[in-house]
Amino acid sequence: MTTERRRVLALDIGGTKLATAVVTSDGETHGMLVEPTRREEGPDSVISRLFALGERSIVAAGLGPVDAVGISCGGPLDAKRGVLLSPLHLPGWDHVPISALAHERFNAPAVLENDATSSALGEFRFGRGRGASTMLYLTVSTGIGGGAIVGGALHRGAANNGGEYGHILVRSNGRLCKCGRLGCLEAYASGTSIAERAREAVDERGGDSALADLPTIRAEDVSAAAHAGDPLARQIWAETTHMLGIAVTDLVNILEPELVVLGGGVTRAGSAFIDPIREAVLREAMPPAAAAVRIELAQLGDAVGVVGAGAVALESVPGAGEAPGAEEVAHV
């Protein structure tokens, strides 16, 4: 089999949806399928449906057996052992040996990686990061996470859980984060926190905002209202991009990457999202890093989860790319 024909099954486990596809060594997805997670059913039922969906993707792709299985999921997790410890978005999923279960079902090596970290690798290999050597990736969605590529390789950290950029401190004694600390970036700039801060502001100031007419406020509502000139929404949005600017500036100062890639649902605001962050980094980061770094929106869109899981799996297949050492990936 040639390198170009390497193929892996990618399984992306989200809190609201499951996505599967066969990913080939050129980063293309084949037979991609999506269905609701229905996490209230519990791990046994969801995993059974996930694997069945994966089998359907293999059939739909029409490329034959896969060389490996890549699984992306939010943490906490143990990537080396392939175990989901207790993912915050999947209550009741405690110490689930997902890699071993996938290996048994698909008769192929299985690897597990944090979803944001695998997305970083996906964007690096097959998206906006192609050609870069050092890249930072931040996903700004329900939560905030990310990953770093240093010298062309994914940085996982000593305990394989690096990339928790959502827990950079951006305001001393600030808002309570779900991690228990005060003032984390995620408490200000995630989609969840944008909506929460907007609702709090509406409740405090009364009905002088278009957001007050909405029964449920979402981050995209805040973005749209800010774009339309709503004063309250503009204030919430400005604070959001300010906090992100602080965090990205600090990361640029620390790692001096060639490229920072921003993905996730909140980035759909486009220039209203990325322009203030670019301006903050150019203004605040230490020279020459400030002028050298590029800050771009992610390229892979909604497919980033499965492409990222596929990228992790491809790196575990001999001959399918620059594979990390055996100690760096979770084989069963």
NULUMZA-87453 format. One record per residue: residue number from 0; residue in three letters; x negated, y, z of N, C-alpha, C in turn. Coordinates in steps of 0.1 Angstrom, whole numbers, plus 5000, padded with zeros to 4 digits. Layout:
N
NUM;ALA;X;Y;Z;X;Y;Z;X;Y;Z
...
// end
This chain:
332
0;MET;4992;4988;5000;5000;5000;5000;4991;5012;5000
1;THR;4994;5022;4992;4986;5034;4991;4990;5043;5002
2;THR;4981;5053;5005;4984;5063;5016;4997;5070;5013
3;GLU;4999;5073;5000;5011;5081;4997;5024;5073;5000
4;ARG;5023;5060;5001;5035;5052;5003;5037;5049;5018
5;ARG;5029;5054;5027;5031;5051;5041;5044;5057;5045
6;ARG;5052;5049;5053;5065;5053;5057;5067;5049;5072
7;VAL;5074;5058;5079;5077;5055;5093;5092;5059;5095
8;LEU;5097;5053;5105;5111;5056;5110;5110;5067;5121
9;ALA;5117;5078;5119;5117;5089;5129;5130;5089;5136
10;LEU;5130;5089;5149;5142;5090;5158;5141;5102;5167
11;ASP;5150;5111;5165;5150;5123;5173;5162;5123;5183
12;ILE;5160;5123;5196;5170;5122;5206;5173;5136;5212
13;GLY;5184;5142;5208;5187;5155;5214;5199;5154;5224
14;GLY;5202;5164;5231;5213;5164;5240;5226;5164;5233
15;THR;5227;5170;5221;5240;5170;5214;5240;5162;5202
16;LYS;5228;5159;5196;5229;5151;5184;5217;5141;5183
17;LEU;5219;5130;5176;5209;5121;5173;5206;5122;5158
18;ALA;5193;5122;5154;5189;5123;5140;5179;5112;5137
19;THR;5180;5106;5125;5171;5096;5121;5167;5098;5106
20;ALA;5156;5093;5103;5152;5094;5088;5139;5086;5087
21;VAL;5137;5081;5075;5124;5076;5071;5115;5088;5066
22;VAL;5103;5089;5072;5094;5100;5068;5082;5094;5061
23;THR;5079;5099;5050;5067;5094;5042;5055;5103;5045
24;SER;5043;5098;5041;5031;5105;5044;5029;5118;5037
25;ASP;5038;5122;5029;5039;5136;5023;5048;5145;5031
26;GLY;5054;5140;5042;5063;5148;5050;5077;5148;5045
27;GLU;5080;5141;5035;5094;5141;5030;5103;5132;5038
28;THR;5115;5136;5040;5125;5127;5047;5134;5120;5037
29;HIS;5137;5108;5041;5146;5099;5032;5156;5093;5041
30;GLY;5168;5093;5036;5179;5086;5043;5182;5093;5056
31;MET;5181;5106;5057;5184;5113;5070;5198;5112;5074
32;LEU;5201;5108;5087;5214;5107;5092;5215;5114;5105
33;VAL;5227;5120;5108;5229;5127;5121;5242;5123;5126
34;GLU;5243;5121;5140;5256;5119;5146;5255;5124;5160
35;PRO;5267;5127;5167;5267;5132;5180;5260;5123;5190
36;THR;5253;5128;5200;5247;5120;5210;5257;5113;5219
37;ARG;5267;5120;5224;5277;5115;5233;5270;5110;5245
38;ARG;5262;5118;5252;5253;5114;5263;5261;5109;5275
39;GLU;5274;5112;5276;5282;5108;5287;5284;5092;5286
40;GLU;5281;5086;5275;5282;5072;5274;5271;5064;5281
41;GLY;5260;5071;5284;5249;5065;5291;5238;5060;5282
42;PRO;5226;5057;5287;5215;5053;5278;5217;5041;5270
43;ASP;5223;5030;5276;5224;5018;5268;5232;5020;5255
44;SER;5244;5026;5256;5252;5029;5245;5246;5038;5235
45;VAL;5240;5049;5240;5234;5059;5230;5222;5052;5223
46;ILE;5213;5045;5230;5202;5039;5224;5206;5028;5213
47;SER;5217;5021;5217;5222;5011;5207;5227;5018;5194
48;ARG;5234;5030;5196;5238;5037;5184;5226;5043;5177
49;LEU;5216;5048;5184;5204;5054;5178;5197;5044;5169
50;PHE;5195;5032;5174;5188;5022;5167;5196;5018;5155
51;ALA;5209;5017;5156;5218;5013;5145;5217;5024;5134
52;LEU;5217;5037;5139;5215;5048;5129;5202;5047;5122
53;GLY;5191;5043;5129;5178;5042;5123;5178;5031;5113
54;GLU;5185;5020;5116;5186;5009;5106;5193;5013;5093
55;ARG;5203;5021;5095;5210;5027;5084;5202;5036;5076
56;SER;5193;5044;5082;5184;5053;5075;5174;5045;5067
57;ILE;5169;5034;5072;5160;5025;5065;5166;5020;5052
58;VAL;5179;5016;5053;5186;5010;5042;5188;5022;5032
59;ALA;5193;5033;5037;5196;5045;5028;5184;5050;5021
60;ALA;5172;5049;5028;5160;5054;5022;5155;5045;5010
61;GLY;5158;5032;5011;5155;5023;5000;5140;5021;4998
62;LEU;5131;5023;5008;5117;5022;5006;5111;5010;5013
63;GLY;5119;5001;5018;5114;4989;5024;5111;4991;5039
64;PRO;5104;4981;5045;5101;4981;5059;5092;4993;5062
65;VAL;5093;4997;5075;5085;5009;5080;5072;5004;5087
66;ASP;5062;5012;5087;5049;5009;5093;5049;5012;5108
67;ALA;5057;5021;5113;5058;5025;5127;5071;5032;5129
68;VAL;5073;5034;5142;5085;5042;5146;5080;5053;5155
69;GLY;5085;5065;5152;5082;5077;5160;5095;5082;5167
70;ILE;5093;5085;5180;5105;5089;5188;5102;5103;5194
71;SER;5111;5113;5192;5109;5126;5198;5121;5128;5208
72;CYS;5117;5133;5220;5128;5136;5230;5122;5146;5239
73;GLY;5131;5154;5246;5127;5163;5256;5122;5155;5268
74;GLY;5115;5162;5277;5109;5156;5289;5117;5159;5301
75;PRO;5112;5154;5312;5099;5147;5314;5099;5133;5308
76;LEU;5087;5130;5303;5085;5116;5297;5070;5113;5299
77;ASP;5067;5100;5297;5053;5095;5298;5050;5090;5284
78;ALA;5044;5098;5276;5041;5095;5262;5032;5083;5260
79;LYS;5022;5082;5269;5013;5071;5268;5019;5057;5270
80;ARG;5028;5056;5280;5035;5044;5282;5048;5042;5274
81;GLY;5052;5053;5267;5064;5053;5259;5077;5052;5268
82;VAL;5077;5059;5279;5088;5058;5288;5095;5072;5290
83;LEU;5108;5073;5289;5115;5085;5292;5117;5085;5308
84;LEU;5112;5095;5314;5112;5094;5329;5126;5099;5334
85;SER;5130;5111;5330;5143;5116;5334;5145;5129;5326
86;PRO;5147;5128;5313;5149;5140;5305;5160;5149;5310
87;LEU;5157;5162;5311;5167;5171;5317;5180;5172;5309
88;HIS;5179;5169;5296;5191;5170;5287;5199;5157;5286
89;LEU;5193;5146;5294;5200;5133;5293;5201;5128;5307
90;PRO;5211;5133;5315;5212;5128;5329;5214;5113;5329
91;GLY;5208;5107;5339;5209;5092;5341;5199;5084;5333
92;TRP;5191;5090;5324;5181;5083;5316;5168;5083;5325
93;ASP;5167;5074;5334;5156;5073;5343;5147;5061;5340
94;HIS;5135;5064;5337;5125;5053;5334;5130;5044;5323
95;VAL;5134;5049;5312;5138;5041;5301;5126;5038;5292
96;PRO;5123;5025;5290;5111;5022;5282;5114;5022;5267
97;ILE;5116;5034;5262;5122;5036;5248;5113;5030;5237
98;SER;5099;5032;5239;5090;5027;5229;5091;5011;5228
99;ALA;5091;5005;5240;5092;4990;5240;5105;4985;5234
100;LEU;5115;4992;5236;5128;4989;5231;5128;4990;5215
101;ALA;5122;5001;5211;5122;5004;5196;5113;4993;5189
102;HIS;5101;4990;5196;5092;4980;5190;5099;4967;5189
103;GLU;5107;4963;5199;5115;4950;5198;5125;4951;5187
104;ARG;5132;4962;5186;5143;4963;5176;5138;4963;5162
105;PHE;5127;4971;5159;5122;4973;5145;5110;4965;5142
106;ASN;5104;4958;5151;5092;4950;5149;5081;4958;5143
107;ALA;5079;4969;5149;5068;4978;5144;5063;4986;5156
108;PRO;5050;4991;5156;5045;4999;5167;5054;5011;5169
109;ALA;5056;5015;5181;5064;5027;5184;5057;5037;5193
110;VAL;5058;5049;5189;5052;5060;5197;5063;5070;5202
111;LEU;5060;5076;5213;5069;5086;5219;5062;5099;5221
112;GLU;5069;5110;5218;5062;5123;5221;5073;5133;5225
113;ASN;5069;5142;5233;5078;5154;5236;5083;5160;5223
114;ASP;5096;5164;5223;5102;5169;5210;5095;5182;5206
115;ALA;5092;5191;5215;5086;5204;5211;5071;5201;5206
116;THR;5064;5192;5212;5051;5189;5208;5050;5182;5195
117;SER;5059;5173;5193;5060;5166;5180;5064;5176;5169
118;SER;5073;5185;5172;5077;5195;5162;5065;5204;5158
119;ALA;5056;5207;5168;5044;5214;5165;5035;5207;5155
120;LEU;5034;5194;5157;5026;5186;5147;5033;5186;5134
121;GLY;5046;5184;5134;5053;5185;5121;5051;5197;5113
122;GLU;5052;5209;5120;5050;5222;5113;5036;5223;5109
123;PHE;5027;5218;5116;5012;5219;5113;5009;5210;5100
124;ARG;5014;5198;5100;5011;5189;5089;5019;5192;5076
125;PHE;5032;5195;5078;5041;5195;5067;5049;5208;5065
126;GLY;5046;5218;5074;5054;5230;5073;5045;5243;5072
127;ARG;5048;5253;5080;5042;5265;5079;5027;5265;5082
128;GLY;5023;5254;5090;5009;5254;5094;4999;5247;5085
129;ARG;5004;5243;5073;4994;5236;5064;4983;5245;5061
130;GLY;4971;5240;5062;4959;5247;5059;4952;5254;5071
131;ALA;4959;5255;5082;4954;5261;5094;4946;5251;5102
132;SER;4937;5256;5111;4929;5247;5119;4934;5249;5134
133;THR;4938;5261;5138;4942;5263;5151;4956;5270;5150
134;MET;4966;5264;5156;4980;5269;5155;4987;5267;5168
135;LEU;4995;5277;5171;5005;5275;5183;5019;5275;5177
136;TYR;5027;5266;5183;5041;5265;5179;5050;5267;5191
137;LEU;5060;5276;5190;5069;5278;5201;5083;5275;5195
138;THR;5091;5267;5202;5105;5265;5198;5114;5273;5208
139;VAL;5122;5282;5203;5130;5290;5212;5145;5286;5209
140;SER;5150;5278;5217;5163;5272;5215;5171;5272;5228
141;THR;5178;5261;5231;5184;5259;5244;5174;5261;5255
142;GLY;5162;5256;5253;5151;5258;5262;5139;5264;5253
143;ILE;5128;5265;5260;5116;5269;5252;5104;5259;5255
144;GLY;5098;5255;5245;5087;5246;5246;5077;5248;5234
145;GLY;5068;5239;5232;5059;5241;5221;5047;5232;5221
146;GLY;5037;5235;5214;5025;5227;5213;5014;5235;5206
147;ALA;5002;5230;5208;4991;5237;5202;4983;5227;5194
148;ILE;4978;5232;5183;4968;5225;5174;4955;5231;5176
149;VAL;4945;5224;5180;4932;5230;5182;4922;5222;5174
150;GLY;4915;5228;5165;4905;5221;5157;4911;5211;5148
151;GLY;4924;5213;5144;4931;5204;5135;4937;5192;5142
152;ALA;4937;5191;5156;4942;5180;5163;4952;5185;5174
153;LEU;4963;5177;5176;4973;5181;5186;4967;5180;5200
154;HIS;4969;5191;5207;4964;5192;5221;4976;5187;5230
155;ARG;4973;5176;5237;4984;5170;5246;4982;5174;5261
156;GLY;4970;5177;5265;4968;5179;5279;4964;5167;5286
157;ALA;4958;5168;5299;4953;5157;5307;4964;5147;5310
158;ALA;4976;5152;5312;4987;5142;5315;4997;5141;5303
159;ASN;4993;5145;5291;5000;5144;5279;5014;5151;5279
160;ASN;5015;5162;5287;5027;5170;5287;5024;5185;5286
161;GLY;5013;5188;5279;5010;5202;5276;5020;5208;5267
162;GLY;5020;5222;5267;5029;5229;5258;5042;5234;5265
163;GLU;5042;5235;5278;5053;5240;5285;5053;5255;5285
164;TYR;5054;5261;5273;5053;5276;5272;5065;5283;5278
165;GLY;5076;5276;5279;5087;5282;5285;5085;5286;5300
166;HIS;5075;5281;5306;5073;5283;5320;5060;5292;5322
167;ILE;5057;5300;5312;5048;5311;5314;5055;5322;5322
168;LEU;5048;5327;5332;5054;5338;5341;5054;5351;5333
169;VAL;5066;5357;5331;5067;5369;5324;5072;5381;5333
170;ARG;5077;5377;5345;5082;5387;5354;5080;5382;5368
171;SER;5072;5388;5376;5070;5384;5390;5083;5385;5398
172;ASN;5086;5375;5405;5099;5374;5413;5111;5377;5405
173;GLY;5111;5372;5393;5122;5375;5383;5133;5365;5385
174;ARG;5140;5362;5374;5152;5353;5374;5147;5339;5377
175;LEU;5157;5332;5384;5154;5318;5387;5155;5309;5375
176;CYS;5144;5302;5373;5144;5293;5361;5149;5279;5366
177;LYS;5153;5271;5356;5158;5257;5360;5146;5249;5365
178;CYS;5134;5253;5363;5123;5245;5369;5121;5248;5384
179;GLY;5127;5259;5389;5126;5262;5403;5118;5274;5405
180;ARG;5110;5279;5395;5102;5291;5397;5110;5303;5394
181;LEU;5104;5315;5397;5110;5327;5394;5102;5334;5383
182;GLY;5110;5339;5373;5103;5348;5363;5098;5341;5351
183;CYS;5101;5328;5349;5096;5321;5337;5102;5327;5324
184;LEU;5095;5325;5313;5099;5330;5300;5113;5323;5296
185;GLU;5115;5311;5299;5127;5304;5296;5139;5310;5303
186;ALA;5137;5316;5315;5148;5322;5322;5152;5335;5315
187;TYR;5145;5340;5305;5148;5353;5299;5151;5351;5284
188;ALA;5144;5342;5277;5144;5342;5262;5150;5330;5256
189;SER;5153;5319;5263;5160;5308;5257;5174;5312;5253
190;GLY;5180;5304;5244;5193;5307;5240;5203;5307;5252
191;THR;5201;5297;5261;5210;5296;5273;5209;5309;5281
192;SER;5196;5313;5284;5195;5325;5292;5199;5338;5286
193;ILE;5198;5339;5273;5203;5351;5266;5218;5352;5268
194;ALA;5225;5341;5266;5239;5341;5268;5243;5344;5283
195;GLU;5236;5338;5292;5238;5340;5306;5236;5355;5310
196;ARG;5225;5361;5305;5223;5375;5309;5233;5384;5302
197;ALA;5237;5381;5291;5248;5389;5284;5261;5388;5292
198;ARG;5265;5376;5296;5277;5375;5304;5276;5383;5317
199;GLU;5265;5382;5324;5263;5389;5336;5264;5404;5334
200;ALA;5258;5409;5323;5259;5423;5320;5273;5428;5317
201;VAL;5280;5420;5309;5294;5423;5306;5302;5423;5319
202;ASP;5301;5414;5328;5308;5413;5340;5305;5425;5349
203;GLU;5293;5429;5349;5288;5440;5357;5293;5454;5352
204;ARG;5293;5456;5339;5296;5469;5333;5309;5471;5328
205;GLY;5317;5460;5328;5331;5461;5323;5332;5459;5308
206;GLY;5342;5464;5302;5345;5460;5288;5340;5470;5278
207;ASP;5329;5477;5280;5324;5486;5270;5315;5480;5259
208;SER;5316;5467;5258;5308;5460;5248;5317;5451;5240
209;ALA;5314;5449;5227;5322;5440;5219;5321;5425;5224
210;LEU;5310;5422;5232;5309;5409;5238;5319;5406;5248
211;ALA;5325;5417;5254;5335;5415;5264;5348;5408;5259
212;ASP;5350;5408;5246;5362;5402;5240;5360;5388;5238
213;LEU;5348;5382;5239;5345;5368;5236;5348;5359;5248
214;PRO;5355;5349;5247;5357;5340;5259;5344;5333;5263
215;THR;5336;5330;5253;5323;5324;5255;5312;5331;5247
216;ILE;5302;5336;5254;5291;5343;5247;5280;5334;5244
217;ARG;5275;5334;5231;5264;5326;5227;5253;5335;5223
218;ALA;5241;5329;5223;5229;5338;5219;5231;5344;5205
219;GLU;5237;5337;5196;5239;5342;5183;5249;5354;5183
220;ASP;5258;5354;5192;5268;5365;5194;5260;5378;5198
221;VAL;5251;5376;5207;5243;5387;5212;5234;5393;5201
222;SER;5228;5384;5193;5220;5388;5182;5229;5396;5172
223;ALA;5240;5391;5168;5249;5397;5158;5254;5411;5164
224;ALA;5258;5411;5176;5263;5424;5182;5251;5434;5183
225;ALA;5239;5430;5186;5228;5439;5186;5225;5445;5172
226;HIS;5226;5436;5162;5224;5440;5149;5235;5451;5145
227;ALA;5247;5449;5150;5258;5458;5147;5257;5471;5155
228;GLY;5248;5472;5164;5246;5485;5172;5252;5485;5185
229;ASP;5257;5474;5190;5263;5474;5203;5252;5477;5214
230;PRO;5254;5487;5222;5243;5491;5231;5240;5480;5242
231;LEU;5249;5474;5247;5246;5463;5257;5239;5452;5251
232;ALA;5244;5447;5239;5237;5436;5233;5223;5440;5228
233;ARG;5221;5452;5224;5208;5457;5220;5198;5457;5232
234;GLN;5203;5460;5244;5195;5460;5255;5191;5446;5259
235;ILE;5200;5436;5259;5197;5422;5261;5187;5417;5251
236;TRP;5189;5420;5239;5181;5415;5228;5167;5421;5229
237;ALA;5166;5434;5232;5153;5440;5234;5145;5434;5246
238;GLU;5152;5431;5256;5145;5424;5268;5140;5411;5264
239;THR;5148;5404;5256;5144;5390;5251;5131;5391;5243
240;THR;5131;5399;5233;5119;5400;5224;5107;5405;5232
241;HIS;5110;5414;5241;5099;5419;5250;5092;5408;5258
242;MET;5100;5400;5264;5095;5389;5272;5087;5379;5263
243;LEU;5093;5376;5251;5086;5367;5241;5072;5374;5237
244;GLY;5073;5387;5235;5060;5394;5231;5050;5393;5241
245;ILE;5054;5393;5254;5044;5392;5265;5038;5378;5265
246;ALA;5046;5368;5263;5041;5354;5264;5032;5351;5252
247;VAL;5037;5355;5240;5029;5352;5228;5016;5359;5228
248;THR;5016;5372;5233;5003;5379;5234;4994;5372;5244
249;ASP;4998;5367;5255;4990;5360;5264;4984;5347;5258
250;LEU;4992;5340;5250;4987;5328;5244;4977;5331;5233
251;VAL;4979;5342;5226;4970;5346;5215;4956;5350;5222
252;ASN;4957;5357;5233;4945;5361;5240;4937;5349;5245
253;ILE;4944;5339;5249;4938;5327;5255;4932;5318;5244
254;LEU;4939;5315;5233;4935;5305;5224;4930;5311;5210
255;GLU;4933;5324;5208;4929;5331;5195;4932;5322;5183
256;PRO;4945;5318;5181;4948;5309;5170;4948;5317;5157
257;GLU;4947;5310;5146;4949;5316;5133;4964;5319;5130
258;LEU;4973;5311;5136;4987;5312;5133;4995;5308;5145
259;VAL;5006;5316;5147;5016;5313;5157;5029;5311;5149
260;VAL;5035;5299;5151;5048;5296;5144;5059;5296;5154
261;LEU;5070;5303;5151;5081;5303;5160;5093;5297;5153
262;GLY;5099;5287;5160;5111;5279;5155;5122;5279;5165
263;GLY;5132;5271;5162;5144;5270;5171;5155;5279;5167
264;GLY;5167;5276;5173;5179;5282;5169;5179;5297;5170
265;VAL;5173;5303;5181;5173;5317;5183;5165;5325;5172
266;THR;5156;5318;5165;5148;5325;5155;5157;5327;5142
267;ARG;5169;5322;5142;5177;5324;5130;5181;5339;5129
268;ALA;5178;5347;5139;5180;5362;5138;5170;5368;5128
269;GLY;5160;5361;5124;5151;5365;5114;5142;5377;5118
270;SER;5142;5388;5110;5133;5399;5113;5136;5406;5126
271;ALA;5149;5406;5130;5152;5412;5143;5146;5404;5154
272;PHE;5143;5392;5152;5136;5384;5162;5121;5385;5161
273;ILE;5115;5383;5149;5101;5382;5148;5093;5395;5148
274;ASP;5100;5405;5142;5093;5418;5140;5088;5424;5154
275;PRO;5097;5425;5164;5092;5430;5177;5081;5422;5183
276;ILE;5081;5409;5181;5070;5401;5187;5057;5404;5179
277;ARG;5058;5405;5166;5046;5408;5159;5040;5421;5163
278;GLU;5049;5431;5165;5045;5444;5169;5038;5444;5183
279;ALA;5044;5436;5192;5039;5435;5206;5025;5429;5205
280;VAL;5023;5418;5198;5010;5412;5197;4999;5421;5191
281;LEU;5003;5428;5180;4994;5437;5174;4990;5449;5183
282;ARG;4999;5453;5191;4997;5464;5201;4990;5460;5213
283;GLU;4993;5448;5218;4988;5444;5232;4977;5434;5232
284;ALA;4975;5425;5222;4965;5415;5222;4951;5421;5221
285;MET;4941;5414;5226;4928;5418;5225;4923;5417;5211
286;PRO;4915;5428;5206;4909;5427;5193;4897;5417;5194
287;PRO;4893;5410;5184;4899;5410;5170;4911;5401;5168
288;ALA;4915;5394;5179;4925;5384;5177;4938;5390;5172
289;ALA;4942;5402;5177;4954;5408;5174;4956;5410;5159
290;ALA;4945;5414;5152;4946;5416;5138;4944;5404;5130
291;ALA;4938;5393;5136;4935;5381;5128;4947;5371;5128
292;VAL;4955;5371;5138;4965;5361;5139;4977;5364;5130
293;ARG;4983;5354;5124;4995;5355;5117;5007;5349;5125
294;ILE;5018;5356;5125;5030;5352;5133;5041;5350;5123
295;GLU;5045;5337;5122;5055;5334;5111;5066;5325;5117
296;LEU;5078;5326;5110;5089;5317;5113;5086;5303;5108
297;ALA;5091;5293;5115;5090;5279;5111;5096;5276;5098
298;GLN;5091;5266;5091;5095;5263;5077;5105;5251;5077
299;LEU;5104;5242;5086;5111;5229;5085;5126;5229;5089
300;GLY;5130;5240;5096;5144;5241;5099;5150;5230;5107
301;ASP;5162;5226;5104;5169;5216;5113;5162;5202;5112
302;ALA;5153;5200;5102;5147;5187;5100;5134;5186;5109
303;VAL;5131;5196;5116;5118;5196;5123;5117;5185;5133
304;GLY;5128;5181;5140;5128;5170;5150;5123;5157;5144
305;VAL;5130;5153;5133;5126;5141;5127;5113;5141;5119
306;VAL;5110;5152;5113;5097;5153;5107;5086;5153;5117
307;GLY;5088;5159;5129;5078;5159;5139;5076;5145;5145
308;ALA;5087;5138;5147;5086;5124;5152;5079;5115;5141
309;GLY;5082;5118;5129;5075;5111;5118;5060;5114;5118
310;ALA;5057;5126;5120;5043;5130;5119;5035;5123;5130
311;VAL;5041;5122;5142;5034;5115;5153;5032;5101;5150
312;ALA;5042;5094;5144;5041;5080;5140;5031;5078;5129
313;LEU;5031;5087;5119;5021;5086;5108;5007;5086;5113
314;GLU;5004;5094;5124;4991;5095;5129;4987;5083;5136
315;SER;4996;5074;5139;4993;5061;5146;4991;5050;5136
316;VAL;4993;5053;5123;4992;5043;5112;4978;5044;5105
317;PRO;4970;5034;5106;4957;5035;5099;4958;5038;5085
318;GLY;4950;5048;5080;4950;5052;5066;4961;5062;5062
319;ALA;4969;5066;5072;4980;5075;5069;4977;5089;5073
320;GLY;4965;5092;5076;4962;5106;5079;4950;5106;5089
321;GLU;4948;5117;5096;4937;5118;5106;4943;5113;5119
322;ALA;4943;5100;5121;4949;5094;5133;4940;5097;5145
323;PRO;4947;5100;5156;4939;5102;5169;4935;5088;5174
324;GLY;4926;5089;5184;4922;5076;5190;4933;5069;5196
325;ALA;4930;5056;5199;4941;5047;5204;4946;5052;5217
326;GLU;4937;5059;5225;4941;5063;5238;4951;5075;5238
327;GLU;4952;5081;5226;4960;5093;5225;4974;5091;5221
328;VAL;4978;5079;5217;4991;5076;5213;4997;5064;5220
329;ALA;5010;5064;5222;5016;5053;5230;5020;5041;5220
330;HIS;5012;5031;5221;5015;5019;5213;5021;5008;5222
331;VAL;5029;5000;5217;5034;4988;5224;5032;4976;5215
// end
